[in-house]
Amino acid sequence: MRFAILFGCLGALGAIPACSGGGTHQNNTQSSGGNAGAPNAGDSNAGGAADIGGSPNDGGSTSAGGTAGTAGAIAAGGPKPITAAGFQTCAMQSSGSVQCWGHNYHGQLGNGTTKDSSVPVTVTGITDAKTVSAGHEHTCALLGGGSVQCWGYNVNGELGDGTTTDSPLPVAVSALANVTAIASGFGHNCALLGDGTVQCWGYNYNGQLGNGTATNGSVPSAVPSINTAVAIATGFYHSCALLSSGSVQCWGNNVDGQLGTGDRTNSTAPISVSGITNAVAIAGGYGHSCAVLKDGSIQCWGYNIHGQLGNGDLKDSNVPVQVSGITNGVAVTCSYYHTCALLSDGTARCWGDSALAGELGNGAMTPSSLPVAVTGVTDATAIASGDFHTCVKLSGGSIQCWGDNSYGELGNDPTTTPYSNIPVTVSGF
């Protein structure tokens, strides 16, 4: 494993630990950032997040006042087509099926096995997916009828079926309906419902389920006081919601200032991010969070030892700071130690660490605390990040990824590319 020495952390607009330049690091392996916006409100993926994201990290809400520019239907309001988290990546097909590739130790690829795959494999039984969200070692899909199915690791109840038993095949999340968006973190998930409320389930040691407790939940529970959400995002151990007013509220771990409240106190209930009043997209990562604002600028807050806040320095910030030089952002994805943004002209920019696996995608292995252009990407419509890799979907339907490929998360055969500091094309897309 390429990153065996690293300990810690995983997102879609709407997955994943928290390390602090001045605080304590939490000893958990891997991570996934994610973010997930409501499909009818404008969602472009990350996460963690990737929402490549994560996690992929990923969704902008145009109903909250955003403009999508020319980045395509995904940024303008379509469902999230790609997601990444930890060391796996997943993508939706136009048919409604889902394909995943990369790490599969707990069955997070959903094909009934626990064997890694360096090329996409089809998730069993999913035929009407509307969006997909990868967590640390699990994955979830929102289906056409508003229900959710998840698969993979389940020791914290992250599959939401009332058990703590892993499943390499999709299982239904209990008592969850009318869902419009999902977001997956390190060991938890959140769902945005059609009435603007949010429900979360899974790991809750830091209060990331937002229900006022620190007790794990193997079935969804409501986040009190949230009833006007238009997008959601999950970081490693924290979660955030974008409200219809353009403000953002976050809850969970805050050791790095990732809740954006001006302090470093954890919260088991939603609290407002300082100074954000016109956000249109949000994302959560390892120990930081970001928001795209209505004017196309981006603000980030939290952990910054590698420059992942994009403001030119390496100092953590427990309040939002402006990412330098970006004025036309439509989506943002927060990862382990790097951050990427999709711009309205279809290009992508990244900032933060790149020394491990070329995570910035600019052909270099050099960190940058300022945004740099990803090589060759000119027509991207969606973006998502895992721990140390990022992927974009292009307007023609192909997918390109860059960064770490230890488990095949770039989808193009790790025997020839153990990592890539420029985008490579995923097989079969």
Helices and strands as residue ranges (DSSP letters): E 34-37, G 39-41, G 62-64, H 73-76, E 82-85, E 88-92, E 98-102, E 117-122, E 129-134, E 138-143, E 148-152, E 167-172, E 179-184, E 188-193, E 198-202, E 217-222, E 229-234, E 238-243, E 248-252, E 267-272, E 279-284, E 288-293, E 298-302, E 317-322, E 329-334, E 338-343, E 348-352, E 368-373, E 380-385, E 389-394, E 399-404, E 419-425
